[in-house]
Structure formats: C-alpha cells, structure tokens
Amino acid sequence: MPTILRTAICAVTLSLILLIPALATETVDVTISGETQKIHSFHENKITYVSYSELVELLGGTLDWEIVGHQVSYIEGVNRFDFVLGSPFFKLNNKTYNLTYPAIYRDGQLFLPIETFCPFLNGALPQKVTWSTETSGLRIDSQYFNVTDLTVSPKANGLLIEVLMTTSLPYEIYLTEGNWLNISITEARINSSRILSRRDPRTMYKLTTHQAAGSGQISMRLRRNVEKWSHKLAYDPPRIQISIADTRFAFDSADSQPQVGPDDKIDVIVIDPGHGGGDYGAIGPGGTREKDVVLDISRELARLIRKDKQFKVIMTRDRDKTMTLEQRADIANTAGADLFISVHANASTKSRVRGWNVFFLAPAKNDSARAVAQFENSVFLREQSTLEDHREVPDDELTDNPILTILNEMIMTEFQVESHDFAMMAAREFRRRLKIPARGVDQAGFFVLNMVFTPSVLIEAGFISNKKEERLLKSSKYQKQVAAALYDAIKKFKAKYEQKGG
C-alpha cells in the first residue's frame, strides 16, 4: 500500500474515533490486594463498560495498539487477548469468542462490557475475578480457596487434625491400605501449597492433595495405625475436626515443631541489596555497577523505614561485601522476617530495553522472566559449584533432618499468595512514582527467594544496560523514588495482613 494512502486511512480512522463522545465521569470500584481503586466506566444500553486500559495497569501490563487495523492486544502470561474496536468478537489464544457487545474506544482508552468479559478474564488470570452488578464493583482476589489450611496438634489423649474452611462443606473421611487417612470434600477449592507445607514428619510419612472439578481431597499417610478415631464438623471458624485416640502420638516438649516464617504482626522487614563484594552484578555502559546502586536504594529504603518507627529493618548487607545465598537466607529466617525485599537492577544485551519489574517466586511463565532469573541465579550457581568441589554432603544429612524437610517443602509454596499480593502493591506504587516503562509483575525461580520462608519479592529498579536508565539509577532523586514506592507498598501490606490476622 502506498505511504500516502496508508497515511490517509490512518488519519480518517483517527478522526472517526475522535468523534466518539468524550469519556463519561462515571467510575467503578476495583478491589485488589486489599485496596480499592476507581477506574472509568460508562453505561450504554444498560450495559456497564469499564476502562480495560486502566484495569490492565492495575493488573500489571500494557495494551498493544494497532490503530490502522483497529486492533488492541493484551498478553497475560501464556494468554493473549486480541480485540477489534467496534466488534463484539475477540480472540483468546487464537480462538474466537463473542462478547455480545462491541469493544469501544473512548478518550484514548479501550472499554469492554464487563458483565460478558469477566468470565473470560477470570479464566485467564491466576486470580479470582468477580463482577457484582449490585455494587457495580470488580473484585480481584489472589486467594479464593475455601479449604484454606491444615493443623496437626498433639493432645493429652492423642492427635487432633483440623481442616480449616471458609464455609461449611459436605465431606467424607475414610481409611485405606497403608494407613492413609483420606478427607474428601465436596465443592472444595484447596489451597494445596499451604496445606502441603503443613506436613509434620513426626506424625505422617506423606501428605498429598488432589483437586478435581466439584471436589477435592486431602490424604495423609500416618506413622501409626489408626484404630480409635472420630470426626465432626465444627464452627466459628468452619473446620473438619478429626480426633485420633492414641497416646503414642504425644510429643515431648523438646520435640516441638519449629516456628517457621512470619508471625501475625508485620513488623520485621529484611532488605537484601543484590550482589556485593567480588560480585559486581550487571555493569552499565558508563561503568555503573549494579551492586553499588542497589545498595544506595536499599539504604534509602532502610532510612525511610527507621524514620517512621513502625517496623524493625534489617539489611543483609549495609556495605560492599560478598554475601552467600545461605548468609542472606539465614539473616532473614533467623530474624523472623515478615517481608523480604531483594533489590536489583536489570540488564539486557539490547541497549534499548527499559523498565522496572517486580518478581515473586513461582515457575517462570515466559522467556524474559527466565532470562532475569538465570542472570540473578548465576552467581549462586558458581558459589554452589565451588562448595560441591570441596565438600561431599552425606545423604543422611539431607534426609534425616526433620526441620530441613519441613523447610524444603515450604519452598515456592507457603507464601506465594502473600508474595504475589505484595508484588502487586509494589507495582502500583512504581507506576505512580517511576517515570520509566512498566514491565509489571512477573514470576520466576530466584534462588535468593527460594530459601527465605516469608513473603518475598525481587525488584528490578530499571535497566542498567540502558544509558538513560543507568543515569537514573545513579541519581539520588530516582533512588529515593524507588525507596518511597516500596515503603508505601510495605505500609499497605501491613494494613492488609495485620487486619486479616496474619
């Protein structure tokens, strides 16, 4: 197509779009990670349209506009949405669906009919998405399980097992060969990561969960034969109680299970400036070293926290020194950290790549996240290789330590929901304060987060490999903006999780 003709078509398209009435002043509430935000909306033929452009910003991400073709795309993890302005049809991962009502462009934003689009969004996002026509509000919940936790407590006459729920659900309990105790629950949505982390090697050999459509099951292979037992549904809170009458399950006081992870009060913050000492991290085109700028950002964040006196702050390093993975993790775990923030700067072989990222610990969904994790993990891989060259660890040292078993099973599971919540809070504050591209919230398997037993994130404050962002990362003003954004997120995290009681 000739350039002149293409330019003319583009001009006509834009002029037609701009003839659409200006954005209405209506808004709807979006509740996400314990906060309520307002986004623009309007009504047309009794249908509520919401600004998907603004919603995407809250979720973490951006829209890709192709004005000439009237097409707008949004990628979330492995899912890709493609909308056509003025059409009710859209594609989700190359399959075509019908929204009944068309996608609309107003005042530079994409608006979608929320009632008909919400089910598709709910299926694509890792969170639960709910639209209420009564309150005209959108709710995005990171945690939507109705079978939430498991406790195992020694009693004077045996053992008490409790399955915690958000509401009373029908259930069935039965024993199978091998001393398996099975709890089958109708309409269960099981928080498997939380429950699996509760395996206590003193009472059980194995703990498993199974999620199916319309039901869920928790199974535990107990260490002792179950002969006398009973069960009942208890209330306030709703829970299934299983009592096993066997005094051999009693524990000695010295054999009590260790307290791992944060307590109910969010008051201990551990800041981890990445790299240090002989590990420079990434180096910018102007010679700026990652280890230096992240230490400056971390010191500023620590200063803000100490000034407000709401929290105790601990830094894994407060000067330029080499820190092993184990040392960083030990500091956080010994301190009983309620939140762990590892501070880094990103790098790319492509000098034009820009923007900040917030990561939490979970399997990577895309190549970009894998690349960041591989780079940040590389120093720890070298460190581990050096250790293995000098020391052979006996197998029984790895398998016979019950505390180590408990901790290892918590890796990548126990605090994933809370970590994702804090990552979302930090991302929203970054969007408000940092005037660089937003790369949003992502997930990957970072070693430094993998050994810390508390809600934790790794932030990439910008690309040190980009000349413009290298200058920003060195500047005191930008460092203060990053620190202030993180501190605002910390306070919101405290407000949400202390209100929930942990």
C-alpha positions in Angstrom: 0.0 0.0 0.0 1.5 3.4 -0.9 2.6 5.5 2.1 0.3 8.4 1.2 -2.8 6.2 1.1 -1.8 4.4 4.3 -1.4 7.8 6.0 -4.8 9.0 4.7 -6.5 5.9 6.0 -4.8 6.3 9.4 -5.9 10.0 9.5 -9.5 9.1 8.6 -9.6 6.3 11.2 -8.3 8.6 14.0 -10.7 11.3 13.0 -13.7 8.9 13.2 -12.5 7.6 16.5 -12.1 11.1 18.0 -15.7 11.9 17.0 -16.9 9.5 19.7 -18.2 11.4 22.8 -15.7 12.3 25.5 -15.2 10.0 28.4 -18.0 10.0 31.0 -17.3 10.8 34.6 -18.7 7.5 35.9 -16.4 5.1 37.7 -16.5 1.6 39.2 -14.6 0.3 42.2 -11.9 -2.3 41.7 -10.8 -4.1 44.9 -7.4 -5.7 44.5 -4.9 -6.8 47.1 -6.9 -5.2 49.9 -7.2 -1.8 48.2 -10.0 -0.2 46.3 -9.1 1.7 43.1 -11.5 3.6 40.8 -11.5 3.2 37.0 -13.6 5.0 34.4 -16.8 3.5 33.1 -20.0 4.3 31.3 -23.3 2.7 30.6 -24.7 2.0 27.1 -28.0 0.2 26.6 -28.0 -0.8 30.2 -24.6 -2.5 29.9 -21.6 -1.4 32.0 -18.5 -0.7 30.1 -15.2 -0.4 32.1 -11.8 1.0 31.0 -9.8 -2.1 30.3 -6.8 0.3 29.7 -6.9 1.3 33.4 -7.7 -2.2 34.6 -4.7 -3.6 32.8 -2.5 -1.0 34.6 -3.8 -2.3 38.0 -3.2 -5.9 36.9 0.3 -5.2 35.7 0.9 -4.8 31.9 0.1 -2.7 28.9 -2.0 -2.8 25.8 -0.5 -3.0 22.3 -2.4 -0.7 20.0 -2.6 -1.1 16.2 -4.6 1.9 15.2 -4.7 1.2 11.4 -6.2 -2.2 11.9 -8.3 -1.1 14.9 -6.7 -4.0 16.9 -5.7 -3.9 20.5 -3.8 -6.8 22.2 -3.1 -7.7 25.8 -0.8 -10.5 26.9 -1.1 -12.1 30.4 1.4 -14.9 31.0 0.6 -17.5 28.3 -2.7 -15.9 27.4 -3.1 -13.4 24.6 -6.3 -11.3 24.0 -6.9 -9.6 20.7 -9.8 -7.1 20.4 -11.1 -5.3 17.4 -12.6 -1.9 18.0 -16.3 -1.7 17.3 -16.6 -5.5 17.2 -18.1 -7.9 19.8 -15.7 -10.7 18.6 -12.3 -11.1 20.1 -9.6 -13.8 20.1 -8.2 -15.6 23.2 -5.1 -17.6 22.2 -6.3 -17.7 18.6 -9.8 -18.9 19.4 -12.7 -16.5 18.5 -15.3 -15.6 21.2 -18.3 -13.3 21.2 -18.8 -10.7 23.9 -22.3 -9.9 22.6 -21.4 -6.2 22.9 -18.6 -4.5 21.0 -15.3 -3.2 22.3 -15.4 0.6 22.3 -12.7 3.3 22.1 -13.2 6.5 24.1 -10.8 9.2 25.1 -7.8 7.1 24.2 -8.9 4.1 26.2 -10.3 0.6 25.4 -13.6 -0.1 27.1 -15.2 -3.5 27.4 -18.6 -4.8 28.6 -17.6 -6.1 32.0 -20.6 -8.5 32.5 -19.8 -10.6 29.5 -16.0 -10.2 29.5 -15.5 -11.0 33.2 -15.8 -14.8 32.8 -13.1 -14.8 30.1 -10.8 -12.7 32.2 -11.4 -14.9 35.3 -10.4 -18.0 33.3 -7.1 -16.4 32.1 -5.8 -14.7 35.3 -4.2 -16.6 38.2 -6.5 -14.6 40.5 -10.2 -14.9 41.0 -12.1 -12.1 39.2 -15.7 -11.3 40.3 -18.1 -8.7 38.9 -21.1 -7.6 41.1 -24.0 -5.9 39.3 -25.5 -5.0 42.6 -22.5 -2.9 43.8 -21.1 -2.2 40.3 -17.7 -3.3 41.6 -15.0 -5.6 40.4 -13.1 -7.8 42.8 -9.8 -9.5 42.1 -8.7 -11.9 44.8 -5.3 -13.5 45.0 -6.7 -16.0 47.4 -10.1 -17.6 46.7 -9.7 -21.0 48.3 -12.5 -22.4 50.5 -10.3 -25.1 52.0 -7.5 -23.0 53.4 -5.3 -24.7 55.9 -4.4 -27.8 57.9 -3.3 -28.1 61.5 -2.0 -31.1 63.4 -1.9 -30.8 67.2 -0.8 -33.2 69.9 -3.3 -33.7 72.7 -3.2 -35.5 76.1 -5.0 -38.5 74.7 -3.8 -38.5 71.1 -3.9 -36.3 68.0 -6.2 -33.6 66.7 -6.2 -32.9 62.9 -8.2 -29.9 61.7 -9.0 -28.9 58.1 -9.9 -25.2 58.0 -12.5 -23.9 55.6 -14.2 -20.5 54.8 -17.6 -22.2 54.8 -19.2 -25.5 55.8 -18.8 -28.1 53.1 -20.0 -31.7 52.9 -17.2 -34.2 53.4 -16.4 -37.9 53.8 -13.4 -39.5 55.7 -12.1 -43.0 55.1 -9.0 -45.1 55.8 -7.2 -47.1 53.0 -4.4 -49.6 53.0 -1.0 -48.3 54.0 -2.5 -46.3 56.9 -3.8 -43.5 54.6 -6.3 -41.1 56.1 -8.4 -39.5 53.3 -10.6 -36.5 53.6 -12.8 -35.9 50.5 -14.7 -32.6 50.4 -17.5 -31.6 48.0 -17.1 -28.3 46.2 -13.6 -27.9 47.7 -11.1 -25.4 46.2 -8.0 -26.5 48.1 -5.1 -24.2 48.9 -2.7 -27.0 48.1 0.5 -25.1 48.6 -0.5 -24.0 52.1 -1.7 -27.4 53.1 1.2 -29.4 51.7 3.6 -27.2 53.7 2.0 -28.4 56.9 3.4 -32.0 56.6 4.8 -32.9 60.1 7.3 -35.7 59.8 6.7 -36.7 63.4 3.1 -37.7 62.7 3.0 -38.6 59.0 5.1 -40.0 56.2 3.4 -38.2 53.4 0.8 -35.6 52.7 -0.9 -35.1 49.4 -3.8 -33.1 47.9 -5.9 -33.7 44.8 -8.1 -31.1 43.1 -10.9 -32.2 40.8 -13.9 -30.4 39.3 -16.5 -30.2 42.1 -14.4 -31.8 44.8 -11.0 -32.0 46.4 -9.2 -34.5 48.6 -6.5 -34.3 51.3 -4.7 -37.5 52.1 -2.1 -38.2 54.8 -0.1 -41.4 55.4 0.2 -41.5 59.2 3.1 -43.0 61.1 0.9 -45.1 63.4 -2.1 -47.4 62.8 -5.4 -45.6 63.3 -7.7 -47.7 65.4 -9.9 -45.4 67.5 -10.9 -42.1 65.8 -13.9 -39.8 65.3 -14.7 -36.8 63.3 -17.1 -33.8 63.3 -17.8 -30.5 61.6 -17.0 -27.6 63.9 -17.9 -23.9 63.5 -16.5 -20.4 64.1 -14.4 -20.9 62.1 -15.8 -23.7 59.9 -13.5 -26.7 60.1 -13.4 -30.5 60.0 -12.0 -32.0 63.2 -10.5 -35.5 63.3 -9.6 -36.9 66.7 -7.3 -39.9 67.0 -7.2 -41.6 70.3 -3.6 -42.8 70.6 -1.3 -41.5 73.3 1.7 -42.7 71.3 1.1 -39.6 69.2 2.1 -37.3 72.1 5.3 -35.3 71.6 8.0 -34.4 74.1 8.3 -30.7 74.8 11.8 -30.8 73.3 10.4 -32.3 70.1 8.1 -29.4 69.4 7.8 -28.2 65.8 9.9 -25.1 65.0 8.1 -21.8 64.3 8.9 -21.0 60.7 8.1 -17.8 58.8 6.4 -14.6 59.9 4.1 -14.1 62.9 0.8 -12.3 62.8 2.3 -8.9 63.2 4.0 -7.3 60.1 6.9 -5.5 61.8 10.2 -7.1 60.7 11.4 -6.1 57.2 14.6 -7.6 55.7 16.1 -5.7 52.7 18.6 -7.6 50.5 20.8 -5.4 48.3 21.8 -7.7 45.5 25.3 -8.8 44.7 28.2 -7.1 46.6 32.0 -7.6 47.1 33.5 -9.5 44.2 30.1 -9.9 42.6 29.5 -6.7 40.8 26.2 -7.7 39.2 25.5 -6.1 35.9 27.6 -3.2 34.7 26.2 -0.3 32.7 27.8 1.2 29.5 29.1 4.1 31.7 30.7 1.7 34.2 28.0 1.9 36.8 27.9 -1.3 38.9 24.7 -2.9 40.0 26.0 -3.7 43.4 26.5 0.0 44.2 23.2 1.4 43.0 21.1 -1.3 44.7 23.0 -0.7 48.0 22.1 3.0 47.7 18.4 2.3 47.1 18.4 -0.2 50.0 20.0 2.3 52.4 17.4 4.9 51.4 14.5 2.4 52.0 16.0 1.4 55.3 16.2 5.1 56.3 12.6 5.7 55.5 11.5 2.6 57.5 13.6 3.6 60.5 12.4 7.2 60.4 8.7 6.1 60.6 9.4 3.7 63.5 6.6 1.3 62.6 9.0 -1.5 61.7 12.3 -3.1 62.5 14.5 -3.2 59.4 17.4 -5.5 58.8 19.8 -5.3 55.8 21.6 -8.4 54.6 24.5 -6.2 53.8 24.9 -2.5 54.6 28.3 -2.1 52.9 30.2 -3.5 49.9 30.8 -7.1 50.8 30.3 -10.6 49.4 27.3 -12.4 50.7 26.5 -16.1 50.0 22.9 -17.3 49.4 22.9 -19.1 52.7 24.0 -16.0 54.6 21.2 -13.9 53.1 18.6 -16.5 53.8 19.9 -17.1 57.4 19.7 -13.4 58.2 16.0 -13.3 57.1 14.9 -16.6 58.6 16.8 -16.0 62.0 15.2 -12.5 62.3 11.7 -13.9 61.8 11.2 -11.6 58.7 7.7 -10.7 57.9 8.7 -9.4 54.4 11.8 -9.9 52.4 12.7 -7.5 49.5 15.7 -8.2 47.3 16.8 -5.1 45.3 18.4 -5.4 41.9 18.9 -3.6 38.5 18.2 -5.4 35.3 20.4 -5.8 32.2 19.9 -6.8 28.6 22.1 -7.4 25.5 19.7 -5.0 23.8 20.6 -1.5 25.0 17.1 -0.1 24.1 15.3 -2.3 26.6 13.9 -0.3 29.5 11.6 -0.5 32.5 11.1 -1.8 36.0 9.9 -5.3 37.1 8.6 -6.9 40.3 9.0 -10.6 40.7 7.7 -13.2 43.1 8.7 -16.8 43.5 6.9 -19.2 41.1 7.8 -21.1 38.0 8.6 -18.7 35.2 5.9 -18.2 32.5 8.0 -16.6 29.8 11.5 -16.3 28.4 12.0 -12.8 29.7 11.4 -13.9 33.3 13.6 -17.0 32.8 16.4 -14.8 31.5 16.3 -12.5 34.5 16.3 -15.4 36.9 19.2 -17.1 35.1 21.3 -14.0 35.4 20.5 -13.3 39.0 21.0 -17.0 39.9 24.3 -17.3 38.1 26.5 -16.2 40.9 24.8 -18.6 43.3 25.3 -21.5 40.8 29.0 -20.6 40.8 29.0 -20.5 44.5 27.3 -23.9 44.8 29.7 -25.4 42.3 32.7 -24.2 44.4 31.2 -25.7 47.6 30.5 -29.0 46.0 34.1 -29.2 44.8 35.3 -29.1 48.4 32.6 -31.0 50.4 30.6 -34.1 49.8 27.3 -33.9 51.7 26.2 -37.3 53.1 22.7 -38.4 52.0 21.5 -39.0 55.6 22.4 -35.4 56.4 19.9 -34.2 53.8 17.1 -36.7 54.5 17.1 -37.4 58.3 16.8 -33.8 59.5 13.0 -33.2 60.1 13.4 -29.4 60.3 15.2 -29.4 56.9 12.4 -31.5 55.5 9.7 -29.1 56.7 11.6 -26.1 55.4 12.3 -27.6 52.0 8.6 -28.4 51.5 7.7 -24.8 52.1 9.9 -23.6 49.2 7.9 -22.0 46.4 4.5 -22.7 48.1 3.9 -21.4 51.6 3.9 -17.6 50.9 3.2 -17.4 47.2 -0.2 -15.7 47.6 1.1 -13.1 50.0 4.2 -12.6 47.9 2.1 -12.0 44.8 -0.1 -9.6 46.8 3.0 -7.5 47.8 4.4 -7.6 44.3 1.1 -6.1 43.0 1.2 -3.4 45.7 4.8 -2.5 44.8 4.0 -2.4 41.1 1.1 0.0 41.6 3.4 2.3 43.6 6.1 2.1 41.0 3.5 3.1 38.3 2.6 6.2 40.3 6.2 7.3 41.0 8.6 6.0 38.4 8.5 7.7 35.0 10.0 4.8 33.1 8.2 1.9 31.3 6.3 -0.5 33.4 7.2 -4.2 32.8 4.8 -5.2 35.5 4.6 -8.2 37.9 6.2 -11.4 36.8 7.3 -14.7 38.4 10.4 -16.8 38.2 12.5 -19.2 40.3 15.0 -17.0 42.1 17.4 -18.9 44.4 17.6 -16.0 46.9 13.8 -16.1 47.4 13.7 -19.9 47.3 15.4 -20.2 50.7 13.6 -17.4 52.6 10.5 -18.5 54.5 8.4 -15.4 54.4 6.5 -13.3 51.8 9.3 -12.1 49.4 9.8 -10.3 46.2 12.7 -9.4 43.9 12.6 -5.9 42.3 14.5 -4.8 39.2 14.6 -1.0 39.5 15.5 -0.4 35.9 17.9 -1.5 33.1 21.4 -0.5 34.0 22.3 -1.6 30.4 20.3 1.3 29.1 22.1 4.6 29.1 19.2 6.7 30.2 18.2 4.3 33.0 21.8 3.9 34.1 21.9 7.7 34.7 18.6 7.4 36.6 19.8 4.5 38.8 22.8 6.6 39.8 20.8 9.6 40.7 19.8 10.2 44.3 16.3 11.5 43.2 15.4 8.3 41.4 16.8 6.1 44.2 14.5 8.0 46.6 11.5 7.5 44.3 12.1 3.7 44.2 12.6 3.6 48.0 9.4 5.7 48.7 7.3 3.5 46.4 8.5 0.3 48.2 7.8 1.8 51.6 4.3 2.8 50.6 3.7 -0.7 49.5 5.1 -2.1 52.8 2.7 0.0 54.8 -0.3 -1.2 52.6 0.9 -4.8 53.0 1.0 -4.3 56.8 -2.5 -2.8 56.8 -4.0 -5.7 54.9 -2.4 -8.6 56.6 -2.5 -7.4 60.1 -6.2 -6.7 59.6 -6.6 -10.3 58.4 -4.8 -11.5 61.5 -1.8 -12.9 59.5 
